[in-house]
Amino acid sequence: MKSVNVGLCGLGTVGSGTFNVMRRNLEDIARRAGKPVRITHVGARRDHPECDLSDVRVSRDIFDVARDPDVHILVELIGGEETAKALVLEAIAHGKHVVTANKAMIAKHGNEIFKAAEDKGVVVTYEAAVAGGIPIIKGIREGLVANDIKWLAGIINGTGNFILTEMRDKGRMFEDVLKEAQALGYAEADPTFDVEGIDAAHKLTILASIAFGIPLQFDKVYTEGITRITREDVQYAEELGYRIKHLGFSRKTPEGVELRVHPTLVPEKRLLANVNGVMNAVLVEGDAVGPTMYTGPGAGSEQTASSVIADIVDIAREIDNAGNVPHLGYSVETENLPVLPVSEIETSYYLRITVRDEVGQMAKIAQVLSDNGINIEAIIQKEPEDDADVVPLILLTHNVREKRMDNAIAQLEALDSVPRPVVRIRVEHLDD
């Protein structure tokens, strides 16, 4: 049996995990692939103390790996966008298959990369780019191929889920939990991608393209972070029977596809509401199978390496006949299915309205909502705040189109009796 040679670029957290798991499970991997699979060339700026590189070729220039004629599969684990993209395109130009965990690169440049791979007759696989060790790409693209996917919702950033879990369980402030997440290594020194939803938007872009057969369109994802969520909002949601989760959500409608990442109230009895800490989970609704949920570690060295190596084995099994599964699961994309602007989505809402503690204010608010066709499902009026003559008014609404809610909030914030911005969190009931 011909050996399959792998070139590994990057020896960071995932790269070192991939190297060591490949070495440790070499015999099992060979039996599953039907042939020996080994790392023969490593490209990295520096060695990793936990990786024995004594019997592999090591290059400090990662592009040497892409040009190595003995390498069949290049594994890109360097991160970033532009250099990673250039490396992948170089590998493709040299006729190599590619495995990557780079969600930003795939979300923003995947259309170009996949076209180059198809023209060259090679494949690019990216299971590890979404939800770490959870095989969600294969689950949707291959396991659910018989289904018309209706919608999907995911907790696809562990940092945000950890923060919201700690705020709920321990009543902590956002800023306090974020500092701990950084100390534990869950969040970067600059946590923007995690807490503002950009990381989740990268992943949702990929999932929606696979689920609905649309091109990758990261620039059309509505993205909202969790930095404005207070422990009071978390507490009020609990009182109403909900938990706040930072969800990526995509639904196919007759008008187009919704692509949105934002804090979301989820009923506490739903499956996603009970995924806590740094865990990830994706819930997918298919017309034939119904709801299915995939949960597990969304990051980690060997956890993510598990998905990287699964892709390597997939390619190795059919190294001379790769490309049978389309990169995004569809041989023909649904080009005419537009992405809906967030103003056109329809959902229900949690509103926290700070009003002056005066007679008749509730009637004014109810009138504004009624004028905009918004019906109230539930209401909680809290006690006046200690340091001000205002009270928090908590509302749950029935379903309404977002642009109606935009108009209502603008009118509410224009009232003299509403001295602070209205807090809005969307609600999804997720019929799982």
C-alpha positions as CSV (number, residue, x, y, z in Angstrom):
1,M,0.0,0.0,0.0
2,K,1.3,3.4,-0.9
3,S,2.0,5.7,2.0
4,V,0.2,9.0,2.2
5,N,2.6,11.8,3.2
6,V,1.3,14.8,5.2
7,G,2.9,18.2,5.5
8,L,1.9,20.0,8.7
9,C,2.2,23.8,8.9
10,G,1.9,25.2,12.3
11,L,2.9,23.7,15.7
12,G,0.7,25.8,18.0
13,T,-2.1,24.4,20.1
14,V,-3.9,22.5,17.4
15,G,-0.8,21.7,15.3
16,S,1.1,20.1,18.2
17,G,-2.1,18.2,19.2
18,T,-2.4,16.9,15.6
19,F,1.2,15.8,15.4
20,N,1.1,13.9,18.7
21,V,-2.3,12.2,18.1
22,M,-1.1,11.1,14.7
23,R,2.0,9.6,16.2
24,R,0.2,8.0,19.1
25,N,-2.6,6.4,17.0
26,L,-0.5,5.7,13.9
27,E,-1.6,2.0,13.6
28,D,-5.3,2.7,14.1
29,I,-5.2,5.5,11.6
30,A,-3.4,3.3,9.0
31,R,-6.0,0.6,9.5
32,R,-8.9,3.0,9.1
33,A,-7.3,4.7,6.1
34,G,-6.3,1.4,4.4
35,K,-2.8,2.6,4.0
36,P,0.0,4.2,6.1
37,V,-0.5,7.9,6.8
38,R,2.5,9.8,8.3
39,I,3.7,13.3,8.8
40,T,6.9,13.7,6.8
41,H,7.4,17.5,6.7
42,V,6.7,20.2,9.3
43,G,6.7,23.9,8.6
44,A,6.9,26.1,11.7
45,R,8.8,29.1,12.9
46,R,9.9,27.3,16.0
47,D,9.8,23.7,17.4
48,H,7.3,22.6,20.0
49,P,8.8,21.1,23.2
50,E,6.2,18.3,23.3
51,C,6.8,17.2,19.7
52,D,9.6,14.9,18.7
53,L,10.6,16.1,15.3
54,S,13.8,14.0,15.0
55,D,12.6,11.9,12.1
56,V,10.7,14.5,10.0
57,R,11.9,17.2,7.7
58,V,11.5,20.6,9.4
59,S,11.3,23.9,7.5
60,R,11.1,27.4,8.9
61,D,9.5,28.6,5.6
62,I,6.0,27.1,5.5
63,F,5.9,27.5,1.8
64,D,8.6,24.9,1.5
65,V,6.0,22.4,2.6
66,A,3.5,23.5,-0.1
67,R,6.2,23.0,-2.7
68,D,7.5,19.6,-1.4
69,P,6.9,17.1,-4.2
70,D,6.7,14.2,-1.7
71,V,3.8,15.8,0.3
72,H,0.3,14.6,-0.7
73,I,-1.8,16.5,1.9
74,L,-0.9,19.9,3.4
75,V,-2.5,20.7,6.8
76,E,-2.8,24.4,7.4
77,L,-2.9,25.2,11.1
78,I,-1.0,28.6,11.2
79,G,-4.2,30.7,11.7
80,G,-4.7,34.2,10.4
81,E,-6.0,35.0,6.9
82,E,-3.8,36.3,4.2
83,T,-0.7,34.2,4.8
84,A,-2.8,31.1,5.4
85,K,-4.8,31.8,2.2
86,A,-1.6,32.3,0.2
87,L,-0.2,29.0,1.6
88,V,-3.4,27.1,0.8
89,L,-3.5,28.4,-2.8
90,E,0.2,27.6,-3.2
91,A,-0.4,24.0,-2.1
92,I,-3.4,23.7,-4.4
93,A,-1.3,25.0,-7.3
94,H,1.2,22.2,-6.6
95,G,-1.6,19.6,-6.7
96,K,-1.9,19.0,-3.0
97,H,-5.1,18.3,-1.0
98,V,-5.6,20.6,1.9
99,V,-6.9,20.2,5.5
100,T,-7.5,23.3,7.5
101,A,-9.0,24.5,10.8
102,N,-9.1,28.1,9.7
103,K,-12.7,29.3,10.0
104,A,-12.0,33.0,9.1
105,M,-10.1,32.0,6.0
106,I,-12.9,29.6,4.8
107,A,-15.7,32.0,5.7
108,K,-14.1,35.0,3.9
109,H,-12.1,33.3,1.1
110,G,-13.6,29.9,0.8
111,N,-15.4,30.5,-2.5
112,E,-12.1,31.4,-4.2
113,I,-10.2,28.6,-2.5
114,F,-12.8,25.9,-3.4
115,K,-12.9,27.1,-7.0
116,A,-9.1,26.8,-7.3
117,A,-9.2,23.3,-5.8
118,E,-11.9,22.2,-8.2
119,D,-10.0,23.5,-11.1
120,K,-6.9,21.6,-10.0
121,G,-8.8,18.4,-9.1
122,V,-7.9,18.4,-5.4
123,V,-10.1,18.9,-2.2
124,V,-10.0,21.2,0.7
125,T,-11.5,19.9,3.9
126,Y,-12.3,21.9,7.0
127,E,-14.1,19.9,9.7
128,A,-12.1,21.4,12.5
129,A,-13.1,25.0,11.4
130,V,-16.4,24.8,13.2
131,A,-17.1,23.5,16.7
132,G,-13.6,22.0,17.3
133,G,-14.0,18.2,17.9
134,I,-17.7,18.0,17.0
135,P,-18.1,16.4,13.5
136,I,-20.8,18.9,12.5
137,I,-19.6,19.5,9.0
138,K,-19.8,15.8,8.1
139,G,-23.0,15.5,10.1
140,I,-24.8,18.1,7.9
141,R,-23.0,17.6,4.6
142,E,-23.1,13.8,4.5
143,G,-25.2,12.4,7.4
144,L,-28.2,14.7,6.7
145,V,-27.9,14.7,2.9
146,A,-31.4,13.3,2.5
147,N,-33.0,16.2,4.4
148,D,-34.3,19.6,3.4
149,I,-32.7,21.5,6.3
150,K,-35.2,24.0,7.8
151,W,-33.0,25.8,10.3
152,L,-30.0,25.5,12.5
153,A,-28.9,27.1,15.7
154,G,-25.6,26.8,17.5
155,I,-23.6,27.7,20.6
156,I,-20.4,27.9,18.5
157,N,-18.2,30.0,20.7
158,G,-17.1,28.5,24.0
159,T,-15.8,31.8,25.5
160,G,-19.1,33.5,25.2
161,N,-21.0,30.4,26.6
162,F,-18.6,30.3,29.6
163,I,-19.2,34.0,30.3
164,L,-23.0,33.7,30.2
165,T,-23.0,30.5,32.2
166,E,-20.9,32.1,35.0
167,M,-23.2,35.2,35.0
168,R,-26.2,33.0,35.4
169,D,-24.9,30.5,37.9
170,K,-23.0,32.9,40.1
171,G,-24.5,36.3,39.5
172,R,-21.2,37.7,38.3
173,M,-20.6,40.8,36.2
174,F,-19.6,40.4,32.5
175,E,-16.3,42.2,33.0
176,D,-15.3,40.0,36.0
177,V,-16.0,36.8,34.1
178,L,-14.2,38.0,31.0
179,K,-11.0,38.6,33.0
180,E,-11.2,35.0,34.4
181,A,-11.8,33.6,30.9
182,Q,-8.6,35.4,29.8
183,A,-6.7,34.0,32.8
184,L,-7.9,30.5,32.0
185,G,-6.9,30.8,28.3
186,Y,-10.5,30.6,27.0
187,A,-10.3,34.2,25.7
188,E,-7.5,36.0,24.0
189,A,-5.9,39.2,25.3
190,D,-8.0,41.0,22.7
191,P,-11.4,39.1,23.1
192,T,-13.2,41.0,20.4
193,F,-13.7,38.1,18.1
194,D,-15.3,36.0,20.8
195,V,-17.4,38.5,22.8
196,E,-18.6,40.6,19.7
197,G,-19.7,37.5,17.8
198,I,-17.2,37.6,14.9
199,D,-15.8,34.1,15.6
200,A,-19.4,32.7,15.7
201,A,-20.2,34.6,12.5
202,H,-17.3,32.9,10.7
203,K,-18.7,29.5,11.8
204,L,-22.3,30.3,11.0
205,T,-21.3,31.4,7.5
206,I,-19.9,27.9,6.9
207,L,-22.7,26.0,8.5
208,A,-25.4,27.9,6.5
209,S,-23.6,27.4,3.2
210,I,-23.5,23.6,3.8
211,A,-27.1,23.5,5.1
212,F,-28.7,25.5,2.3
213,G,-26.4,25.3,-0.7
214,I,-25.6,29.0,-0.8
215,P,-22.2,30.7,-1.4
216,L,-20.2,31.7,1.6
217,Q,-21.3,35.2,2.6
218,F,-19.7,36.3,5.8
219,D,-20.2,40.0,5.0
220,K,-24.0,39.5,5.2
221,V,-24.2,37.9,8.7
222,Y,-25.9,40.2,11.2
223,T,-23.5,40.1,14.2
224,E,-24.2,41.3,17.7
225,G,-22.0,40.6,20.8
226,I,-22.7,40.0,24.5
227,T,-20.9,43.0,26.0
228,R,-24.1,44.8,26.8
229,I,-25.7,41.8,28.6
230,T,-26.0,42.5,32.3
231,R,-26.5,40.1,35.2
232,E,-29.9,41.7,35.7
233,D,-30.9,40.7,32.2
234,V,-29.7,37.1,32.9
235,Q,-31.8,37.1,36.2
236,Y,-34.9,38.6,34.6
237,A,-34.7,36.0,31.8
238,E,-34.5,33.2,34.4
239,E,-37.7,34.6,36.1
240,L,-39.5,34.4,32.8
241,G,-38.3,30.8,32.2
242,Y,-35.5,31.5,29.7
243,R,-31.8,31.4,29.6
244,I,-29.6,33.8,27.5
245,K,-27.3,32.1,25.0
246,H,-25.1,33.7,22.3
247,L,-26.5,31.8,19.3
248,G,-25.6,31.6,15.6
249,F,-29.0,31.1,13.9
250,S,-29.9,30.5,10.3
251,R,-33.3,29.7,8.8
252,K,-34.5,29.1,5.3
253,T,-37.7,31.0,4.4
254,P,-39.6,31.5,1.2
255,E,-38.1,35.0,1.0
256,G,-34.5,34.0,1.7
257,V,-32.0,32.8,4.3
258,E,-31.6,34.4,7.8
259,L,-27.9,34.7,8.9
260,R,-27.6,36.1,12.4
261,V,-25.5,35.9,15.5
262,H,-26.8,37.6,18.7
263,P,-27.7,37.0,22.3
264,T,-30.9,35.0,22.4
265,L,-33.5,34.0,25.0
266,V,-34.0,30.2,24.8
267,P,-36.7,28.4,26.9
268,E,-34.9,26.8,29.9
269,K,-36.3,23.3,28.9
270,R,-34.8,23.3,25.5
271,L,-31.7,21.3,24.8
272,L,-29.5,24.3,23.8
273,A,-30.4,26.1,27.0
274,N,-28.7,23.5,29.0
275,V,-25.3,23.5,27.2
276,N,-23.0,25.3,29.6
277,G,-19.5,26.3,30.2
278,V,-17.1,26.2,27.3
279,M,-19.1,23.4,25.5
280,N,-20.4,23.9,22.0
281,A,-23.6,22.6,20.5
282,V,-25.5,22.8,17.2
283,L,-29.1,21.9,16.7
284,V,-30.3,21.1,13.2
285,E,-33.9,20.6,12.0
286,G,-34.3,18.4,8.9
287,D,-37.7,17.7,7.3
288,A,-37.1,13.9,7.4
289,V,-35.1,13.3,10.6
290,G,-36.5,16.2,12.7
291,P,-34.3,17.9,15.2
292,T,-30.8,16.5,15.9
293,M,-28.2,18.0,18.2
294,Y,-24.4,17.7,18.1
295,T,-22.5,18.7,21.2
296,G,-19.0,18.5,22.6
297,P,-15.8,20.5,23.0
298,G,-15.5,23.4,20.6
299,A,-11.8,23.9,21.1
300,G,-8.7,22.3,22.6
301,S,-5.5,20.8,21.3
302,E,-6.3,17.2,20.9
303,Q,-10.1,17.7,20.7
304,T,-9.7,19.8,17.5
305,A,-6.9,17.5,16.3
306,S,-9.5,14.8,16.3
307,S,-11.4,16.6,13.5
308,V,-8.2,17.5,11.6
309,I,-7.1,13.9,11.5
310,A,-10.6,12.7,10.5
311,D,-10.2,14.9,7.4
312,I,-6.7,13.6,6.7
313,V,-8.1,10.0,6.8
314,D,-11.0,10.9,4.5
315,I,-8.6,12.1,1.9
316,A,-6.1,9.3,2.4
317,R,-8.9,6.7,1.8
318,E,-9.5,8.1,-1.7
319,I,-6.2,9.9,-2.4
320,D,-6.4,9.1,-6.1
321,N,-10.1,9.7,-6.4
322,A,-10.7,12.6,-4.1
323,G,-13.4,15.2,-4.7
324,N,-16.5,13.0,-4.7
325,V,-18.2,15.1,-1.9
326,P,-18.6,18.8,-3.1
327,H,-16.8,21.2,-0.9
328,L,-20.0,22.8,0.5
329,G,-22.1,19.7,0.0
330,Y,-24.0,20.9,-3.1
331,S,-22.9,20.2,-6.7
332,V,-25.1,23.2,-7.7
333,E,-25.4,26.2,-5.4
334,T,-28.8,27.8,-4.8
335,E,-27.6,31.2,-6.2
336,N,-31.1,32.7,-6.2
337,L,-31.7,32.3,-2.5
338,P,-30.8,35.7,-1.0
339,V,-29.7,36.5,2.5
340,L,-32.3,38.5,4.4
341,P,-31.4,41.7,6.1
342,V,-32.0,41.5,9.9
343,S,-34.8,44.1,9.5
344,E,-36.9,41.4,7.7
345,I,-36.6,38.6,10.2
346,E,-39.5,37.7,12.4
347,T,-39.1,36.6,16.0
348,S,-40.3,37.5,19.5
349,Y,-38.4,39.8,21.8
350,Y,-37.3,40.4,25.4
351,L,-37.3,44.2,26.2
352,R,-35.9,45.9,29.3
353,I,-37.3,49.4,29.4
354,T,-36.2,51.8,32.1
355,V,-39.1,54.1,32.9
356,R,-39.6,56.9,35.3
357,D,-41.5,55.9,38.4
358,E,-44.6,57.9,37.6
359,V,-48.3,57.1,37.1
360,G,-49.4,56.3,33.5
361,Q,-46.1,55.3,32.0
362,M,-47.1,51.8,31.3
363,A,-50.1,53.1,29.2
364,K,-47.7,55.2,27.1
365,I,-45.5,52.2,26.4
366,A,-48.4,49.9,25.6
367,Q,-49.7,52.5,23.1
368,V,-46.4,52.7,21.3
369,L,-46.2,48.9,21.0
370,S,-49.8,48.7,19.9
371,D,-49.3,51.4,17.2
372,N,-46.5,49.2,15.8
373,G,-48.6,46.0,15.8
374,I,-46.6,44.5,18.7
375,N,-48.5,42.3,21.2
376,I,-47.2,41.7,24.8
377,E,-47.0,38.1,26.0
378,A,-45.6,38.7,29.5
379,I,-44.6,41.6,31.7
380,I,-42.6,42.0,34.9
381,Q,-42.4,45.4,36.7
382,K,-39.5,45.5,39.1
383,E,-39.0,47.7,42.2
384,P,-37.6,51.2,41.8
385,E,-33.9,51.4,41.7
386,D,-32.2,52.6,44.9
387,D,-30.3,55.5,43.3
388,A,-32.9,56.8,40.9
389,D,-36.5,57.5,40.3
390,V,-36.8,54.8,37.6
391,V,-38.0,51.2,37.4
392,P,-37.1,48.4,35.1
393,L,-40.0,47.1,33.0
394,I,-39.4,43.7,31.5
395,L,-41.6,42.6,28.5
396,L,-41.8,39.5,26.3
397,T,-43.5,40.1,23.0
398,H,-45.2,37.8,20.4
399,N,-43.6,37.4,17.0
400,V,-43.1,40.6,15.0
401,R,-40.9,41.7,12.1
402,E,-37.7,43.3,13.2
403,K,-38.3,46.6,11.4
404,R,-41.5,47.1,13.4
405,M,-39.5,46.6,16.6
406,D,-36.9,49.0,15.4
407,N,-39.6,51.7,14.9
408,A,-41.1,51.0,18.3
409,I,-37.8,51.2,20.1
410,A,-37.0,54.4,18.4
411,Q,-40.3,55.8,19.6
412,L,-39.9,54.5,23.1
413,E,-36.5,56.0,23.5
414,A,-37.9,59.4,22.3
415,L,-40.3,59.5,25.3
416,D,-39.2,61.7,28.2
417,S,-40.3,59.0,30.6
418,V,-37.7,56.5,29.1
419,P,-34.3,58.0,30.1
420,R,-32.1,55.1,29.0
421,P,-31.7,53.0,25.9
422,V,-34.1,50.1,25.5
423,V,-32.4,46.7,25.9
424,R,-33.6,44.2,23.2
425,I,-32.8,40.5,23.1
426,R,-34.3,38.2,20.5
427,V,-36.2,35.1,21.6
428,E,-36.1,31.7,19.8
429,H,-38.2,28.8,21.0
430,L,-36.3,26.1,19.1
431,D,-38.8,23.3,18.7
432,D,-36.4,20.5,19.7
